[in-house]
């Protein structure tokens, strides 16, 4: 008796005594890729399905989870039985959710009508979510039935969520149909999904959504436009995004800061600087703006940070500016090093704070500029041990970079 027949006998024995753990192990071995075309497996597929379904119907959650993977490997033969379970209103909810998940993994067209029907008629939110997710897994073939579900208020949000997971251009039209839906959650999901498409219809929708009454919608529109710097001039995006820097919702403000940092221009840097120095700007937004001015990638962005070091009298702000200056790259590293060395040479008030002085040493080391060597060497005699340690580490970093370049 070969190994396949032995496993079949063991599987039946495990079933006879309801030993689901052993049965699962046997079935997992039997449905391995190299065994699927074996004559004994082909002749016993229906029986293997019955064994697997017995675990699915009566096992605990973990056993059901494991056997679901086996059923997926049995492929289309399982579809009719799984659909029967899905339709069975007397079956327990957990069993039906497992059946829905498996149907989603199998991506079979026959499963679409019962999944859609369940979404329309079932009262269980969890089961409806699983059914919607199963439809979403099916890709383009599910777009049409999901689009139909947009017509019903009770299924619109789930349908929108699942359409948003199918990142194919065919979803643009149905998603556009709900961008002004009364449900805020629907608008949020639709705007977020549409933002990933470079389609001329989407641009206008995002611009209009900047003025939506709901803050989450405005935030998604801001984030979406932030990923379209190529439209900066055509749609005057800096001017369109700037008002959102002063939004009543701080999360929208923070999103606008990040979006403007991606515009990569002096106008964006100027708008960010005005927020940074405003006395009404909350601390969280200030720190986000400091980071954005370093990300914008312009010389003016660093010059605004240099100005902020002089105008703002807050240690936490100084510390953040020093930190971000150490992270700039490319042609801006010379300016960043100049600003940091200037703080030391001009005895900026922040230099009197050990944590900020340590951060200056760390940032100078990260920038890799040899002109910082003298200042770092002087820091080796500082009264604070952390300053000395950071200065020593920065000097070692500069030395190693010098040696590697020789």
C-alpha positions as CSV (number, residue, x, y, z in Angstrom):
1,X,0.0,0.0,0.0
2,X,1.5,3.3,-1.1
3,X,1.7,6.5,1.0
4,X,-1.5,8.0,-0.6
5,X,-3.6,4.9,0.3
6,X,-2.2,4.9,3.8
7,X,-3.1,8.6,4.3
8,X,-6.7,7.9,3.0
9,X,-7.1,5.1,5.5
10,X,-5.7,7.2,8.3
11,X,-8.0,10.1,7.3
12,X,-11.1,7.8,7.4
13,X,-10.0,6.4,10.8
14,X,-9.6,9.9,12.2
15,X,-13.0,10.9,10.9
16,X,-14.6,7.8,12.4
17,X,-13.5,8.9,15.9
18,X,-14.0,12.7,15.3
19,X,-10.3,13.3,15.7
20,X,-10.3,16.6,13.7
21,X,-6.7,17.4,14.4
22,X,-5.4,14.2,12.9
23,X,-7.9,14.4,10.0
24,X,-6.7,17.9,9.1
25,X,-3.1,16.7,9.1
26,X,-3.9,13.8,6.8
27,X,-6.0,16.0,4.4
28,X,-3.2,18.6,4.3
29,X,-0.8,16.0,3.1
30,X,-3.2,14.5,0.6
31,X,-3.9,17.8,-1.1
32,X,-0.3,18.8,-1.6
33,X,0.4,19.9,-5.1
34,X,2.4,16.8,-6.1
35,X,-0.5,14.6,-5.0
36,X,-3.5,16.3,-6.6
37,X,-3.2,14.4,-9.9
38,X,-2.7,11.0,-8.3
39,X,-5.4,8.6,-9.5
40,X,-6.5,7.8,-5.9
41,X,-6.9,11.5,-5.1
42,X,-8.8,12.1,-8.3
43,X,-11.1,9.2,-7.6
44,X,-11.7,10.3,-4.0
45,X,-12.1,14.0,-4.4
46,X,-15.8,14.0,-3.4
47,X,-15.0,11.9,-0.4
48,X,-12.2,14.2,0.7
49,X,-14.5,17.1,0.4
50,X,-17.0,15.3,2.6
51,X,-14.3,14.8,5.2
52,X,-13.2,18.4,5.0
53,X,-16.7,19.7,5.3
54,X,-17.4,17.6,8.4
55,X,-14.5,19.5,10.1
56,X,-15.8,22.9,8.7
57,X,-19.3,22.2,10.1
58,X,-18.4,20.9,13.5
59,X,-14.8,21.9,14.3
60,X,-13.7,24.8,16.5
61,X,-12.6,28.1,15.0
62,X,-8.9,27.1,14.6
63,X,-9.9,23.8,13.0
64,X,-12.3,25.5,10.7
65,X,-9.5,28.0,9.7
66,X,-7.1,25.2,8.9
67,X,-9.6,23.1,7.0
68,X,-10.6,26.1,4.9
69,X,-7.2,26.0,3.3
70,X,-7.7,22.4,2.4
71,X,-11.1,23.1,0.8
72,X,-9.6,25.9,-1.3
73,X,-7.1,23.4,-2.7
74,X,-10.0,21.1,-3.7
75,X,-11.2,24.0,-6.0
76,X,-14.4,24.2,-7.9
77,X,-15.8,20.9,-6.6
78,X,-16.5,22.6,-3.3
79,X,-18.5,25.5,-4.7
80,X,-22.0,24.1,-4.7
81,X,-21.7,22.8,-1.1
82,X,-20.2,26.1,0.1
83,X,-23.1,28.0,-1.5
84,X,-25.6,25.8,0.2
85,X,-23.9,26.6,3.6
86,X,-24.0,30.3,2.7
87,X,-27.7,30.2,1.9
88,X,-28.6,28.1,5.0
89,X,-30.2,30.6,7.4
90,X,-30.3,27.9,10.1
91,X,-26.5,27.3,10.0
92,X,-24.4,29.1,12.6
93,X,-23.0,32.4,11.6
94,X,-19.3,31.4,12.1
95,X,-19.8,28.5,9.6
96,X,-21.4,30.8,7.1
97,X,-18.6,33.4,7.4
98,X,-16.0,30.6,6.8
99,X,-17.9,29.5,3.7
100,X,-18.0,33.1,2.4
101,X,-14.3,33.5,3.0
102,X,-13.5,30.3,1.1
103,X,-15.8,31.4,-1.8
104,X,-13.8,34.6,-2.0
105,X,-10.6,32.7,-2.2
106,X,-11.9,30.5,-4.9
107,X,-13.0,33.5,-7.1
108,X,-15.7,31.5,-8.8
109,X,-18.4,33.4,-10.7
110,X,-21.1,31.1,-9.4
111,X,-20.5,32.5,-5.9
112,X,-21.3,36.1,-6.9
113,X,-25.2,35.9,-6.8
114,X,-25.5,34.2,-3.4
115,X,-22.9,36.6,-1.9
116,X,-24.8,39.6,-3.3
117,X,-28.1,38.2,-2.0
118,X,-26.6,37.8,1.4
119,X,-25.4,41.4,1.4
120,X,-28.9,42.6,0.5
121,X,-30.9,40.5,3.0
122,X,-28.8,39.4,6.0
123,X,-28.9,41.4,9.2
124,X,-25.5,40.4,10.5
125,X,-22.9,43.1,10.0
126,X,-20.0,40.7,10.4
127,X,-21.4,38.3,7.8
128,X,-22.1,41.1,5.4
129,X,-18.6,42.4,5.8
130,X,-17.1,38.9,5.0
131,X,-19.4,38.6,2.0
132,X,-18.4,42.0,0.7
133,X,-14.7,41.2,1.2
134,X,-15.2,37.9,-0.7
135,X,-16.7,39.8,-3.6
136,X,-13.8,42.3,-3.4
137,X,-11.3,39.4,-3.7
138,X,-12.8,38.4,-7.0
139,X,-11.4,41.4,-8.8
140,X,-12.9,42.8,-12.0
141,X,-15.7,40.2,-12.3
142,X,-17.2,41.6,-9.1
143,X,-17.3,45.2,-10.2
144,X,-20.7,44.9,-11.9
145,X,-22.5,43.3,-8.9
146,X,-20.8,45.6,-6.4
147,X,-21.9,48.6,-8.5
148,X,-25.5,47.4,-8.3
149,X,-25.2,47.3,-4.5
150,X,-24.4,51.1,-4.6
151,X,-28.1,51.7,-5.3
152,X,-29.1,50.5,-1.9
153,X,-28.4,52.7,1.2
154,X,-27.8,49.7,3.5
155,X,-25.2,48.1,1.2
156,X,-23.6,51.2,-0.3
157,X,-20.8,51.6,2.2
158,X,-19.7,48.0,2.0
159,X,-19.9,48.0,-1.8
160,X,-17.8,51.2,-1.9
161,X,-15.3,49.7,0.4
162,X,-14.9,46.6,-1.7
163,X,-14.8,48.5,-5.0
164,X,-12.0,50.6,-3.4
165,X,-10.0,47.4,-3.0
166,X,-10.2,46.6,-6.7
167,X,-7.7,49.1,-8.0
168,X,-8.7,48.8,-11.7
169,X,-9.9,51.7,-13.9
170,X,-13.3,50.1,-14.3
171,X,-14.1,51.1,-10.7
172,X,-13.6,54.8,-11.4
173,X,-17.1,55.4,-12.8
174,X,-19.0,53.6,-10.0
175,X,-16.9,55.3,-7.4
176,X,-17.5,58.7,-9.0
177,X,-21.2,58.1,-8.6
178,X,-20.9,58.2,-4.8
179,X,-18.5,61.1,-4.1
180,X,-21.4,63.3,-3.0
181,X,-23.2,60.6,-1.1
182,X,-25.0,61.7,2.1
183,X,-23.0,59.2,4.1
184,X,-19.6,60.7,5.1
185,X,-18.0,57.2,5.3
186,X,-19.0,56.5,1.7
187,X,-17.5,59.8,0.5
188,X,-14.2,59.2,2.4
189,X,-13.7,55.7,1.0
190,X,-14.6,56.8,-2.6
191,X,-12.2,59.9,-2.5
192,X,-9.4,57.8,-1.0
193,X,-9.8,55.1,-3.7
194,X,-10.1,57.6,-6.6
195,X,-6.9,59.4,-5.5
196,X,-4.9,56.4,-6.7
197,X,-6.1,56.9,-10.3
198,X,-4.5,59.4,-12.7
199,X,-7.7,60.1,-14.5
200,X,-8.8,63.6,-15.6
201,X,-12.2,63.1,-14.0
202,X,-10.7,62.5,-10.6
203,X,-8.8,65.8,-10.4
204,X,-11.9,67.9,-10.3
205,X,-13.5,65.7,-7.7
206,X,-10.5,66.0,-5.4
207,X,-10.5,69.8,-5.8
208,X,-14.2,70.0,-5.0
209,X,-13.7,67.7,-2.0
210,X,-11.3,70.2,-0.4
211,X,-14.4,72.1,0.7
212,X,-16.5,69.2,1.8
213,X,-18.3,69.8,5.1
214,X,-16.8,66.6,6.6
215,X,-13.2,66.8,7.8
216,X,-12.3,63.2,6.9
217,X,-13.4,63.9,3.3
218,X,-11.3,67.1,3.2
219,X,-8.3,65.2,4.6
220,X,-8.5,62.4,1.9
221,X,-8.8,65.0,-0.8
222,X,-5.7,66.9,0.5
223,X,-3.7,63.6,0.7
224,X,-4.7,62.7,-2.8
225,X,-3.7,66.0,-4.3
226,X,-0.4,65.8,-2.4
227,X,0.5,62.8,-4.6
228,X,0.0,64.8,-7.8
229,X,2.8,67.4,-7.8
230,X,2.8,67.3,-11.6
231,X,-0.6,69.1,-11.5
232,X,0.9,71.9,-9.4
233,X,1.0,74.6,-12.0
234,X,-2.1,73.5,-14.0
235,X,-4.4,73.6,-11.0
236,X,-2.5,76.1,-8.9
237,X,-2.4,73.4,-6.2
238,X,-0.4,75.5,-3.7
239,X,-3.1,78.1,-3.6
240,X,-5.8,75.5,-3.4
241,X,-4.1,73.6,-0.6
242,X,-3.0,76.6,1.5
243,X,-6.4,77.3,3.1
244,X,-6.4,73.7,4.5
245,X,-3.4,74.7,6.5
246,X,-5.8,76.7,8.7
247,X,-8.6,74.1,8.7
248,X,-10.7,73.8,11.9
249,X,-9.6,70.1,12.0
250,X,-6.0,69.6,13.0
251,X,-5.7,66.3,11.1
252,X,-6.7,68.1,7.9
253,X,-4.0,70.8,8.7
254,X,-1.4,68.1,9.1
255,X,-2.4,66.4,5.9
256,X,-2.1,69.8,4.1
257,X,1.4,70.3,5.5
258,X,2.5,67.0,4.1
259,X,0.8,67.6,0.8
260,X,2.5,71.0,0.4
261,X,5.9,69.5,1.2
262,X,5.5,67.3,-1.9
263,X,4.9,70.3,-4.2
264,X,8.7,71.0,-4.1
265,X,8.5,74.7,-4.7
266,X,9.3,78.0,-3.0
267,X,5.6,79.0,-2.8
268,X,4.9,75.9,-0.9
269,X,7.8,76.6,1.5
270,X,6.5,80.1,2.1
271,X,3.1,78.9,2.9
272,X,4.5,76.4,5.4
273,X,6.7,79.0,7.0
274,X,3.7,81.3,7.7
275,X,2.1,78.4,9.6
276,X,5.2,77.7,11.5
277,X,5.7,81.2,12.9
278,X,2.0,81.9,13.6
279,X,1.4,82.2,17.3
280,X,-1.9,80.3,16.9
281,X,-0.3,77.2,15.5
282,X,-0.6,74.2,17.8
283,X,2.7,72.4,18.8
284,X,1.9,69.2,16.9
285,X,1.3,71.2,13.7
286,X,4.4,73.3,14.3
287,X,6.6,70.1,14.4
288,X,4.9,68.7,11.4
289,X,5.6,71.9,9.5
290,X,9.3,71.9,10.5
291,X,9.6,68.4,9.0
292,X,7.7,69.5,5.9
293,X,10.1,72.4,5.3
294,X,13.0,70.0,5.2
295,X,11.1,67.6,2.9
296,X,10.0,70.3,0.4
297,X,13.5,70.1,-1.1
298,X,14.2,73.7,-1.7
299,X,16.9,76.1,-0.4
300,X,14.2,78.4,0.7
301,X,12.8,75.7,2.9
302,X,16.0,75.5,4.9
303,X,16.3,79.3,5.0
304,X,12.9,79.5,6.6
305,X,14.0,77.0,9.2
306,X,17.1,79.2,9.8
307,X,14.8,82.2,10.3
308,X,12.5,80.2,12.6
309,X,15.5,79.4,14.8
310,X,15.9,83.1,15.4
311,X,12.2,84.0,15.7
312,X,10.8,81.2,17.7
313,X,11.8,80.9,21.3
314,X,10.8,77.3,22.1
315,X,13.3,74.6,22.9
316,X,11.2,71.8,21.5
317,X,11.0,73.7,18.2
318,X,14.8,74.3,18.1
319,X,15.4,70.6,18.8
320,X,13.1,69.5,15.9
321,X,14.8,71.9,13.5
322,X,18.3,70.7,14.5
323,X,17.1,67.1,14.0
324,X,15.5,67.5,10.6
325,X,18.6,69.4,9.3
326,X,20.6,66.3,9.9
327,X,18.4,64.4,7.6
328,X,18.5,66.5,4.4
329,X,20.3,65.1,1.4
330,X,21.8,66.1,-1.9
331,X,22.8,69.7,-2.6
332,X,21.0,71.0,0.5
333,X,23.5,69.4,2.9
334,X,25.9,72.3,2.7
335,X,23.2,74.8,3.8
336,X,22.1,72.5,6.6
337,X,25.6,72.2,7.9
338,X,26.0,76.0,7.6
339,X,22.9,76.6,9.8
340,X,24.0,74.1,12.5
341,X,27.5,75.5,12.6
342,X,26.1,79.0,12.7
343,X,24.1,78.1,15.9
344,X,27.4,77.1,17.6
345,X,29.4,80.1,16.3
346,X,26.6,82.6,17.2
347,X,26.0,81.1,20.6
348,X,22.3,80.5,19.8
349,X,20.3,80.1,23.1
350,X,19.6,76.4,22.1
351,X,23.3,75.6,22.4
352,X,23.0,76.1,26.2
353,X,20.6,73.1,26.3
354,X,22.6,69.8,26.4
355,X,20.0,67.8,24.5
356,X,20.0,70.4,21.6
357,X,23.8,70.6,21.5
358,X,23.9,66.8,21.4
359,X,21.5,66.8,18.5
360,X,23.6,69.4,16.7
361,X,26.6,67.0,17.0
362,X,24.5,64.1,15.8
363,X,23.2,66.0,12.8
364,X,26.6,67.3,11.8
365,X,27.8,63.7,11.8
366,X,24.9,62.6,9.6
367,X,25.6,65.4,7.1
368,X,29.1,64.2,6.6
369,X,30.7,67.6,6.1
370,X,34.4,67.9,7.0
371,X,34.0,71.6,7.8
372,X,32.2,70.5,11.0
373,X,35.3,68.7,12.3
374,X,36.7,71.7,14.2
375,X,33.4,72.4,16.0
376,X,32.9,68.7,16.8
377,X,36.4,68.5,18.2
378,X,35.7,71.5,20.5
379,X,32.6,69.7,21.8
380,X,34.8,66.8,23.1
381,X,35.6,69.1,26.0
382,X,32.0,70.0,26.8
383,X,30.8,69.6,30.4
384,X,27.9,67.3,29.4
385,X,28.8,63.7,28.9
386,X,26.0,63.2,26.2
387,X,27.4,66.1,24.2
388,X,30.9,64.6,24.3
389,X,29.6,61.1,23.3
390,X,27.6,62.4,20.4
391,X,30.6,64.6,19.2
392,X,32.9,61.6,19.4
393,X,30.5,59.5,17.4
394,X,30.1,62.2,14.8
395,X,33.9,62.6,14.4
396,X,34.3,58.8,14.0
397,X,31.6,58.9,11.3
398,X,33.3,61.7,9.4
399,X,36.7,59.9,9.7
400,X,35.2,56.7,8.3
401,X,33.6,58.5,5.4
402,X,36.9,60.2,4.6
403,X,38.8,57.0,4.6
404,X,36.2,55.2,2.5
405,X,36.4,58.0,-0.1
406,X,40.1,57.8,-0.4
